[in-house]
Amino acid sequence: FVAERGGRIRVINADGTLRAIPFLDITSKISSPTEGEEGFLGIAFSPNYKTDGKFYVDYTGFISGQLTTFVEEYKVSAADSNIADPSSALTLLTQSQPFTNHNGGNLMFGKDGYFYINLGDGGSGGDPFKNGQNKKTFLAKILRIDISNSFAAQPYAIPPSNPFYSDTTAGIKKEIWTYGVRNPWRSSVDRLTGDLLIADVGQNKVEEIDFQKANDLGGRNYGWNIVEGDSCYNPATGCNKAGITMPIYEYFHNGGGASIIGGYVYRSAQSKSLWGQYLFTDEVLKFVDAFNLDNGIVSGNVNHLITAAQATGNPVSFGEDMY
């Protein structure tokens, strides 16, 4: 299943051929599908898809002229497993976007069964509205919600184990799992350990990968816009790093252009050499690198699997097949 930015999900058959009829076509809902960072940005299937037929999408559209992120639930057609039912759409949540960039878009399920949603800081540059450290907005956050019993009147519940569930601060968003991210363009859960890895696109100098153990209690602050990577950003020197969880890996580009894309921890028996390595790439720099983790710490050398010279185009994301 391949989600196209313009608003369609296509099905590639096991023999590599493309099915003529899209699985889902919501192009009429999508804002600016060929410009900027808008469009159809994320898809995730229910862990119980074989029985409940549910899947979830993230895209940008409009509400009364205001650019908005939508997270919606759909169901597969009862008559044909290769076609979704567009009438089954259920909006889980929306978030107004002040600018056209940094929309996040990654959707995933944790081993805890909860649904995780990545949202960027709202765009422009430098986080002008300071959303990164503001827990009264969904922007610059990873949310965690319970959609096990979603319906129109209550599309989701907030897990009582969320870190700010009992926080009585007025306006605080109790859906927040972690905060202080800039534009987390692809996160993934290690299917073996349940650990969470977050690739967060930097501002002008640093791209970073953040880590969270499977049994983490949430509430971590990854520092944006106080820090970019582990370097001070606002202010440029002497910033207060207290309470900030620093990245496990970063690389510098010093304004030359870069945009990290997170992948997966490889867990296929097809390759013993790749087993346990976390793969990631960069849309601008075009390499594919990987490293091993030892209890959340990069172990050994970073392996350069594909160089920019070997790349035939600019990557945008990773996918997993049935193996």
N, C-alpha and C positions, 0 to 999 in steps of 0.2 A: 504494500500500500504506500503510494508516494503522494504526499501533499504538495500541490503546486501553489506557488505564491498567489496566483491569480484567483484561486478559490475552488479548485477541483482536487479530488482525491482519485488517483488512477490506480488500477490494479494491474500488476505485472504477473503473468502466469508463471508457473513453475518452470516452463520451458523457455522463459525469457520474452515471450510475446506480450504485447500490450493489449489489454481488453479495450474494445472500441468504446464501450459505454462507461463513463466515469462512475466510480463508486458513489461519489457525492459531488454535486455541483452547486456551490453557493456564491458564484461569481457576482450575482446581483447584490450581495450583502457587503462586498469587499471594497474598502477605500483604496484608491491609488495603487493598484496592484503591480505597477511597473516602475514606480518612482520611490525614492527615499527608502525607508525601512518599514513601510506599511505592508499590509497584505495578510494572507493566510500563513500563520507563523508556527502553528504547533498542532500535533495530533497525538492522542494516546488512547489505547484500547483498554477496556475494563479487564482486570485480572480474571474476571468470570465471563469473558466475552462469549465463550462457547455456549453458555447457558442464558446470559442476560442480553447478549447482542448489543451492548452499549459501547459507544466510543465518544471521545471528547475532542473539541477543536478550540483553537485560540486564533482570533483574527481581529483586524482593525476595521471598523465601520463608522457610522455616524448615528448620533442621537440628536435630533433637532440641530443639525449642522455642526455639532461638536464631535471631533475625532475621539473615538472610544474603543477601548479593548473589550472584546466580548469573549467569554468562555461559555461554550454551549455543550449540551449533551444531545446525542442522536442515537437512533437505534437502526440496526440493519433491517432490511425488508424481510417480512415473514415469508415472502414468496421466492426470493432470490438472494442467496448469501453474498453475491457479488455486487449488490446494489443496496444503498442505504435508503431509509425512508425520510425524505426531507421534511415531511410534516411532523416528524417526531421531535423537532427541535425544542429544547428546554434551556433557557438561559440560566446559568448558574450564578454568574456575577458579571458586572461591568465596571470599567474604570476609565474615567475621562483622561485624555492625554493632552497635556498642554502644548506639546510639540510633536513633530512627526517621527522623530527618531527615539531610540532606546525603548522599544516596546516589549522587550523580553519575548515571551511567547511559548517557552518550553512548558510542557505538561508531563507529569509522570506520577506513577504510583509507588509508594514506599512499601517495604516488606511489612510495614505495620498496617497496610490496607488503606491508608489515607491518601488523599489526592493533593499533589503539590503543584503550585502554579508560580512560574517565574514572571516577575514584572520589573521592567527597567525603571530608571529614575525619572522618566517623563521627558527626557531629551534636552535639546539645546546642547550646551557644553558646560562642564563644571558644576552641574546640579544647582542652577540659579535659585531654585525654590527650597533648597536644602531638604529634599525629600528623603535622602539617604538616612538621616538620623531622626526623622520625624515619624513616630509610630502611630500617628493619626491619619496616615494615608497608606494605601496599598502599594504606591509607587516605591521602587527601590527595595522591594521585599520578595521573599519567597513565602507564599501562603501555604497553610496546611488545613484542609477541610475534610469533612466526612460526607461522602456522597453515596453511601451504601443504601440510603432510603430516600432518594431525591424525588420530589414531586413539585408541581407548580407552586403550591402555597409555601413550601419550604424546600428550596432546591438543594440546600446543604445544611449541615449542622457543624458547629465548632467543637472539636474534640476537647473535653475537659482537661486533657493533658497538655494542651497548647501552653506555651510559656507565659502568655499574658492573659490567659483565660480568667484569672481571678483578680486581675489588675483593675482597680476602680478609677483609674485616671479617666477623666471625661474625654470622650472621643477616641480613645485608644482602639486600634483595630485588633480584636482578639484572634482574628484569622492568621496573624503574623506568626511564622515559624522562625525565620531569621531576617535580619535587616542589614542595611549598609552595603547593598550591592548596586553596581552602576548599570550594567546591561548584561545580565547573566544569559549569554547566548549558548544555551544547551547545558543542562545538568543531567546527571544520570545516577541511578542506584545500582551498585554492584549486586548482581543477581545472586551471588553466593553469600556475601557478608552482610548486605543491606546498607553498607556505607554510602554516603552521599558525596559526589564530587561536582563542583560548580566551577564552570569556566566563565570568568567575568571580564568583559571587554574593558580595557583601560581608556584613559583620556588621551594623553599625549606621549607617555613614556613607558608605561608598564602594563603588560597583560598578566593576568593571574589565574591560578587554580586554587580553589578553597576546598576544604575537606571537613566532613562531619561524620563521626562514628555512628553506627546504626543505633546504639542505645543512648544517643545524645538527648538531652532534655530540651533542646531548642533554645531560642532566645539569643543566639550568637549575633554579635555585631561584627561584620566584615569590613567596616571602617570608612566606606565612602560617604561623604566627600572629604573626610578628615585626612585619609590616606589614599594613595593610589598604589596598589600592591602594598609593600611595607614602607614606602617612602611618603613623607609628609606632602600633602597637597594643599590643604587649607587649615592653617597657614603653611607656606612653603618650607619653613623650618621651625623646629621647636614645637611641633604639634603634640597634643596629649594623646598618647596611644593606649592609655589605661582602658581595660575592658574590651579591647579590639582583638579579634582572632585573626592572626596574620596568615597569609597564604602559605600553602605547602610548596608552591612552585611559582616562579615568575620569570618573565624575560623582558628585556628592555628593547625599545626601538627608537627612543629619543626623537619622537615626532616624525619619524620617517614613514609612518603608516603601518598599522597592523590591526588585526581583529581576531582574537582567539575564538575557536569553535571547540566546544567540549564534545568528547566522544563517550566511549564506554570502557569499562574494565573487561578485557577479553576473557570470555569463559567458554570457549568452544574447544572441544576435544580435537578439532582439526589441526591445531597448531600447538605443540608443546612449548615452542620457544616464545609464543605470544601469551601463553596462559598467565593470567594475573596482571598483565600490563595494562595501564590506562593509556588509551590512545586519544590524541587530540591533534588539531590542525589550526591553520590560520588562513582566513579568507584572502588576505593581501600577500602574506609571505609564502603561502601555498605548501609548506612542508607538512609532513605527517610524522609526529614524534610520539614516543611512548616511554613510560617508566614504570618500574615496579614500586609497590608500596609496602612498607613494613610498619604496621600499626599507625598508619596515617602519616608516615614520613617517607619521602622519596628515598628509595634504596638503590644504590649503585648508579651507573651512568644513565643518562638519557639516551635512548636509542633513536637514531634518525632513520626512519623506515622509508620515507619518500622525501626527496629534496625538491626545492623549487624548480630546479632544472629538469627534473623528471615529470613534474606535474603538467597535465595537458589543459588545465583550466583552473578556475578559482572555486574552491570547495565552499559549500554553504552549510552542510550538516552531515551527520553520520546516520546510518540505518543498520538494522540487524535483520538477518534472514532466519529461516527456521532452524538452522544448525547452531 
